[in-house]
């Protein structure tokens, strides 16, 4: 009698981890600007709620 491990749930194959692309200075500056804009919007929204 041959036993195998076919029963139960099959595990999905693991994907290879994607390498982060090297970002140039323009992309880094854009991300920092977007974070600053979001922080300013949150602060303004909080100020509007107080009134």
RORO-309849 format. One record per residue (C-alpha): residue number from 0; residue in one letter; chain; z, x negated, y. Coordinates in nm, 2 decimals. Layout:
BEGIN
+-----+-----+-------+--------+--------+--------+
|   n | res | chain |     zz |     xx |     yy |
+-----+-----+-------+--------+--------+--------+
| NUM |   a |     A |      Z |      X |      Y |
...
+-----+-----+-------+--------+--------+--------+
This chain:
BEGIN
+-----+-----+-------+--------+--------+--------+
|   n | res | chain |     zz |     xx |     yy |
+-----+-----+-------+--------+--------+--------+
|   0 |   x |     A |   0.00 |   0.00 |   0.00 |
|   1 |   x |     A |  -0.10 |  -0.14 |   0.34 |
|   2 |   x |     A |   0.12 |  -0.07 |   0.64 |
|   3 |   x |     A |  -0.01 |  -0.09 |   0.99 |
|   4 |   x |     A |   0.13 |  -0.02 |   1.34 |
|   5 |   x |     A |  -0.12 |   0.24 |   1.45 |
|   6 |   x |     A |   0.13 |   0.52 |   1.50 |
|   7 |   x |     A |   0.29 |   0.60 |   1.84 |
|   8 |   x |     A |   0.17 |   0.54 |   2.19 |
|   9 |   x |     A |  -0.08 |   0.27 |   2.26 |
|  10 |   x |     A |   0.00 |   0.03 |   2.54 |
|  11 |   x |     A |  -0.26 |  -0.02 |   2.81 |
|  12 |   x |     A |  -0.41 |  -0.36 |   2.86 |
|  13 |   x |     A |  -0.26 |  -0.56 |   3.14 |
|  14 |   x |     A |  -0.49 |  -0.63 |   3.44 |
|  15 |   x |     A |  -0.51 |  -0.98 |   3.57 |
|  16 |   x |     A |  -0.32 |  -1.02 |   3.90 |
|  17 |   x |     A |  -0.55 |  -1.01 |   4.20 |
|  18 |   x |     A |  -0.53 |  -1.32 |   4.41 |
|  19 |   x |     A |  -0.46 |  -1.26 |   4.78 |
|  20 |   x |     A |  -0.75 |  -1.35 |   4.99 |
|  21 |   x |     A |  -0.68 |  -1.61 |   5.25 |
|  22 |   x |     A |  -0.65 |  -1.44 |   5.59 |
|  23 |   x |     A |  -0.79 |  -1.58 |   5.90 |
|  24 |   x |     A |  -0.61 |  -1.58 |   6.23 |
|  25 |   x |     A |  -0.79 |  -1.27 |   6.35 |
|  26 |   x |     A |  -0.66 |  -1.06 |   6.06 |
|  27 |   x |     A |  -0.31 |  -1.19 |   6.10 |
|  28 |   x |     A |  -0.31 |  -1.12 |   6.47 |
|  29 |   x |     A |  -0.45 |  -0.77 |   6.41 |
|  30 |   x |     A |  -0.17 |  -0.69 |   6.15 |
|  31 |   x |     A |   0.10 |  -0.81 |   6.39 |
|  32 |   x |     A |  -0.05 |  -0.60 |   6.67 |
|  33 |   x |     A |  -0.06 |  -0.29 |   6.45 |
|  34 |   x |     A |   0.31 |  -0.34 |   6.35 |
|  35 |   x |     A |   0.40 |  -0.38 |   6.72 |
|  36 |   x |     A |   0.21 |  -0.06 |   6.80 |
|  37 |   x |     A |   0.38 |   0.14 |   6.52 |
|  38 |   x |     A |   0.72 |   0.02 |   6.64 |
|  39 |   x |     A |   0.64 |   0.13 |   7.00 |
|  40 |   x |     A |   0.52 |   0.47 |   6.87 |
|  41 |   x |     A |   0.84 |   0.52 |   6.68 |
|  42 |   x |     A |   1.05 |   0.42 |   6.98 |
|  43 |   x |     A |   0.86 |   0.66 |   7.20 |
|  44 |   x |     A |   0.89 |   0.94 |   6.95 |
|  45 |   x |     A |   1.26 |   0.89 |   6.93 |
|  46 |   x |     A |   1.28 |   0.90 |   7.31 |
|  47 |   x |     A |   1.09 |   1.23 |   7.32 |
|  48 |   x |     A |   1.32 |   1.39 |   7.06 |
|  49 |   x |     A |   1.63 |   1.31 |   7.28 |
|  50 |   x |     A |   1.49 |   1.51 |   7.58 |
+-----+-----+-------+--------+--------+--------+
